[in-house]
Amino acid sequence: MVFYATSWANNPADQTASYGQYNFEFYKICFDAGGSQWFDFGFPVSEDKTSSVYIDNWVSKDGESRNFGFQFSHRFPEVVSITFVNNLAYGNSGSSSLQDMWVDFRWDGGGVSILSPFERGGDPTFGIRSDKGPLTAYLQYAPDETFFSGLSYEFRDRGITFDVAYQESSEITFVRLSKVVRTDFGLFVPEIRTKLGENDYIGFGLACVPN
């Protein structure tokens, strides 16, 4: 079970970071020390900014494996978001395509969500989050009784966010540190990120939210 998007935008244990609706335009590129690279972007496609598109592209170090993802999201008034997800994996060994639907219910201080594959026999993944001021906790659960948990802490006066997450099934820990830099052009968010466990890496990313 893969719990996180190819290019995890925030905390990888947070389903809203991977499948949520965007009411702003952004671009992001990431490089890992192992040689892999990601590019992703999202933008609203309706005047009221309740519908959005998200696209990401991942390329392995040797260039033999690639993943292209496309998502369309719509937010219903303040409570429910629905996202249709299509991921295409392709390379020298062939190609495959997976489709999912993500539904999120939110309220002040938290929310619950479910990611359900369209393929017959596919298992859904459930997510829950709790927001307590600068601290947010995340938990994802799959029917095979594996968990993905995470914490995010915002140092709001400095524009710094610290993320940590642990994936039980693979015994992998993710750590990310980012900072918001405000400019006349817009917001820039540089980050350093690492994965500890199988295929360790350290990487760097830069996001841009233009004015």
RODO-2510 file (C-alpha; in nm, 4 decimals, decimal comma):
residues 211
     n   res          X          Y          Z
     1     m     0,0000     0,0000     0,0000
     2     v     0,1433     0,3364    -0,1058
     3     f     0,0029     0,6093     0,1180
     4     y     0,1707     0,9173    -0,0219
     5     a     0,1774     1,1117    -0,3475
     6     t     0,4884     1,0852    -0,5622
     7     s     0,5871     1,4404    -0,4802
     8     w     0,4585     1,4927    -0,1289
     9     a     0,3701     1,8585    -0,0996
    10     n     0,3452     1,8794     0,2768
    11     n     0,3303     1,6038     0,5361
    12     p     0,3084     1,2703     0,3462
    13     a     0,0713     1,1297     0,6115
    14     d    -0,1780     1,4069     0,5297
    15     q    -0,4199     1,3003     0,2550
    16     t    -0,5244     1,6615     0,1958
    17     a    -0,1636     1,7392     0,0947
    18     s    -0,1777     1,4683    -0,1729
    19     y    -0,5342     1,4962    -0,2982
    20     g    -0,6798     1,8235    -0,1703
    21     q    -0,8382     2,1047    -0,3699
    22     y    -0,6245     2,4124    -0,4494
    23     n    -0,7727     2,7630    -0,4517
    24     f    -0,4386     2,9132    -0,5608
    25     e    -0,1812     2,8642    -0,8359
    26     f     0,1504     2,6990    -0,7443
    27     y     0,4542     2,5318    -0,9015
    28     k     0,7059     2,3025    -0,7358
    29     i     1,0237     2,1175    -0,8309
    30     c     1,2206     1,8703    -0,6186
    31     f     1,5541     1,6916    -0,6547
    32     d     1,6735     1,4005    -0,4450
    33     a     2,0389     1,3202    -0,3866
    34     g     1,9811     0,9810    -0,5484
    35     g     1,9008     1,1505    -0,8780
    36     s     1,5202     1,1315    -0,8926
    37     q     1,3280     1,4475    -0,9698
    38     w     0,9694     1,5746    -0,9467
    39     f     0,7791     1,8605    -1,0997
    40     d     0,4228     1,9418    -1,0053
    41     f     0,1780     2,2269    -1,0254
    42     g    -0,1838     2,3084    -0,9488
    43     f    -0,4298     2,5855    -1,0210
    44     p    -0,8027     2,6646    -0,9874
    45     v    -1,0148     2,6162    -1,3009
    46     s    -1,3369     2,7885    -1,1922
    47     e    -1,4044     3,1556    -1,1215
    48     d    -1,5089     3,0864    -0,7624
    49     k    -1,1947     2,8722    -0,7142
    50     t    -1,3919     2,5689    -0,5951
    51     s    -1,2543     2,3446    -0,8736
    52     s    -0,8865     2,2810    -0,9404
    53     v    -0,6423     2,0698    -1,1397
    54     y    -0,3193     1,9159    -1,0078
    55     i    -0,0486     1,7544    -1,2249
    56     d     0,2741     1,5863    -1,1163
    57     n     0,5565     1,4115    -1,2985
    58     w     0,8271     1,1914    -1,1428
    59     v     1,1388     1,0569    -1,3164
    60     s     1,3746     0,7993    -1,1655
    61     k     1,7508     0,8453    -1,1443
    62     d     1,8196     0,6296    -1,4507
    63     g     1,5233     0,7679    -1,6440
    64     e     1,3815     0,4190    -1,6958
    65     s     1,0779     0,4695    -1,4705
    66     r     0,8304     0,7567    -1,4777
    67     n     0,5013     0,8433    -1,3149
    68     f     0,2494     1,0967    -1,4395
    69     g    -0,0432     1,1968    -1,2219
    70     f    -0,3525     1,4030    -1,2980
    71     q    -0,6176     1,5099    -1,0478
    72     f    -0,9408     1,7060    -1,0737
    73     s    -1,0881     1,8353    -0,7471
    74     h    -1,4077     2,0125    -0,6500
    75     r    -1,4917     2,1622    -0,3134
    76     f    -1,8547     2,1799    -0,2089
    77     p    -1,9466     2,4654     0,0279
    78     e    -1,6934     2,4562     0,3116
    79     v    -1,7499     2,0932     0,4104
    80     v    -1,6847     1,8324     0,1395
    81     s    -1,4148     1,7913    -0,1285
    82     i    -1,4073     1,5234    -0,3991
    83     t    -1,1011     1,4440    -0,6146
    84     f    -1,0689     1,2096    -0,9118
    85     v    -0,7141     1,0747    -0,9430
    86     n    -0,5382     0,9112    -1,2389
    87     n    -0,1792     0,7855    -1,2122
    88     l     0,0105     0,6484    -1,5123
    89     a     0,3334     0,4578    -1,4451
    90     y     0,5469     0,3800    -1,7479
    91     g     0,9003     0,2858    -1,8437
    92     n     1,1132     0,0136    -2,0001
    93     s     0,9155    -0,2591    -1,8210
    94     g     0,5761    -0,1451    -1,9532
    95     s     0,2988     0,0766    -1,8263
    96     s     0,0026     0,0679    -1,5910
    97     s    -0,2747     0,3075    -1,4961
    98     l    -0,4609     0,3437    -1,1658
    99     q    -0,7700     0,5495    -1,0901
   100     d    -0,8961     0,6525    -0,7473
   101     m    -1,1593     0,8767    -0,5908
   102     w    -1,0881     1,0772    -0,2755
   103     v    -1,3626     1,2213    -0,0534
   104     d    -1,2900     1,4557     0,2376
   105     f    -1,5158     1,5874     0,5133
   106     r    -1,3778     1,8731     0,7207
   107     w    -1,4738     2,0816     1,0205
   108     d    -1,3064     2,3369     1,2433
   109     g    -1,0049     2,1670     1,3958
   110     g    -1,0012     1,8487     1,1890
   111     g    -1,1414     1,6223     0,9218
   112     v    -1,1755     1,2670     0,7882
   113     s    -1,1190     1,1311     0,4374
   114     i    -1,1208     0,8149     0,2291
   115     l    -0,9207     0,7219    -0,0812
   116     s    -1,0955     0,4471    -0,2753
   117     p    -0,9600     0,2760    -0,5907
   118     f    -1,1931     0,2166    -0,8842
   119     e    -1,0458    -0,1252    -0,9574
   120     r    -1,2446    -0,4191    -0,8257
   121     g    -1,1022    -0,5649    -0,5060
   122     g    -0,8909    -0,2583    -0,4294
   123     d    -0,8738    -0,1560    -0,0649
   124     p    -0,9639     0,1960     0,0513
   125     t    -0,7385     0,4045     0,2750
   126     f    -0,8854     0,6125     0,5566
   127     g    -0,7400     0,9359     0,6918
   128     i    -0,8040     1,1521     0,9962
   129     r    -0,6434     1,4774     1,1056
   130     s    -0,6631     1,7028     1,4096
   131     d    -0,5533     2,0673     1,4115
   132     k    -0,4551     2,2213     1,7462
   133     g    -0,3161     2,5656     1,6695
   134     p     0,0332     2,5338     1,5206
   135     l     0,0331     2,1529     1,5685
   136     t    -0,1500     1,9158     1,3334
   137     a    -0,1595     1,5372     1,3714
   138     y    -0,2381     1,2923     1,0904
   139     l    -0,3219     0,9226     1,0801
   140     q    -0,3931     0,6996     0,7803
   141     y    -0,5198     0,3443     0,8067
   142     a    -0,5577     0,0641     0,5516
   143     p    -0,7612    -0,2591     0,5894
   144     d    -0,4400    -0,4635     0,6009
   145     e    -0,3908    -0,2975     0,9438
   146     t    -0,0983    -0,0809     0,8408
   147     f    -0,0710     0,2768     0,9607
   148     f     0,0866     0,5999     0,8410
   149     s     0,1149     0,8672     1,1102
   150     g     0,2549     1,2184     1,1051
   151     l     0,2910     1,5531     1,2806
   152     s     0,3321     1,9068     1,1451
   153     y     0,4357     2,2053     1,3523
   154     e     0,4283     2,5636     1,2258
   155     f     0,6542     2,8334     1,3700
   156     r     0,4147     3,0947     1,2376
   157     d     0,6124     3,4019     1,3419
   158     r     0,9077     3,2729     1,1335
   159     g     0,7207     3,1083     0,8460
   160     i     0,8850     2,7721     0,9196
   161     t     0,7111     2,4322     0,9097
   162     f     0,8534     2,1042     1,0408
   163     d     0,7000     1,7754     0,9197
   164     v     0,7700     1,4211     1,0337
   165     a     0,5870     1,1027     0,9327
   166     y     0,6292     0,7277     0,9827
   167     q     0,5028     0,4565     0,7459
   168     e     0,4564     0,1360     0,9425
   169     s     0,4379    -0,1088     0,6516
   170     s     0,7817    -0,0104     0,5144
   171     e     0,9358     0,1173     0,8396
   172     i     1,0178     0,4461     0,6650
   173     t     1,0468     0,7858     0,8332
   174     f     1,0010     1,1104     0,6406
   175     v     1,1334     1,4457     0,7642
   176     r     1,0827     1,7841     0,5990
   177     l     1,1747     2,1419     0,6927
   178     s     1,0444     2,4358     0,4894
   179     k     1,0287     2,8131     0,5105
   180     v     0,8010     3,0691     0,3447
   181     v     0,9871     3,3597     0,1807
   182     r     0,7702     3,6561     0,0757
   183     t     0,8708     3,8609    -0,2306
   184     d     0,7092     4,1146    -0,4619
   185     f     0,6573     3,8346    -0,7155
   186     g     0,4874     3,5992    -0,4700
   187     l     0,5719     3,3343    -0,2139
   188     f     0,8748     3,1049    -0,2430
   189     v     0,9030     2,7962    -0,0215
   190     p     1,2452     2,6252    -0,0165
   191     e     1,2663     2,2933     0,1658
   192     i     1,5037     2,0188     0,2690
   193     r     1,3566     1,6703     0,2843
   194     t     1,4777     1,3228     0,3691
   195     k     1,3569     0,9645     0,3826
   196     l     1,5087     0,7302     0,6411
   197     g     1,4768     0,3551     0,5961
   198     e     1,4693     0,1681     0,2658
   199     n     1,6524     0,3618    -0,0083
   200     d     1,7481     0,6559     0,2131
   201     y     1,7790     0,9916     0,0456
   202     i     1,8104     1,3581     0,1164
   203     g     1,6542     1,6059    -0,1216
   204     f     1,5690     1,9667    -0,1867
   205     g     1,2609     2,1381    -0,3190
   206     l     1,1358     2,4809    -0,4161
   207     a     0,7718     2,5861    -0,4484
   208     c     0,6388     2,9123    -0,5898
   209     v     0,2966     3,0715    -0,5360
   210     p     0,2850     3,3729    -0,7705
   211     n     0,0818     3,6816    -0,6877
***
